[in-house]
Amino acid sequence: MSGDPSRPTDCSEVLGHLYEYLDKEMPDVDSAKFQEHIEECRPCLAEYGLEESVKKLVKRCCGHDEVPADLRAKVLDRIDLIRGTGAGSGQAPAGGGTAPPAATAD
C-alpha cells in the first residue's frame, strides 16, 4: 500500500490486493481508498465483481464440508511439530509412520 492518502490508488495496486479487500483484511483507510477506486474504475469493478462471484460460489459449494476430527487433530499436531513446540496430542504423524528426521547442517 502506498500509505499516502493524497496519492490516487492505481489499478495494479487494487488488483494486487483484491483478496485482502474482499476478505476485509485491510485497514479501514486503505479499504476506503479501494472502495472509491473500484466505484470509479470500470475494469477494476468488473474484476472485483468476478472475484466476488467466484468467492461466493466456492463458499456456497464447498463451505459446508465438515473436517473429520482425526484429520484436524493430525494437521494441528503437524503444525505444532513444524513450529517446534511439540505440544501436539502425542499421536503418530499422519500416515502412521514416524516423523521425518530433523535436518542437519553438513
Secondary structure, DSSP 8 states (H G I E B T S, - for coil): ----TTS---HHHHHHTHHHHHTT-S-HHHHHHHHHHHHH-HHHHHHHHHHHHHHHHHHHHHTT----HHHHHHHHHHHHHHHT---S-S---TTSS---------
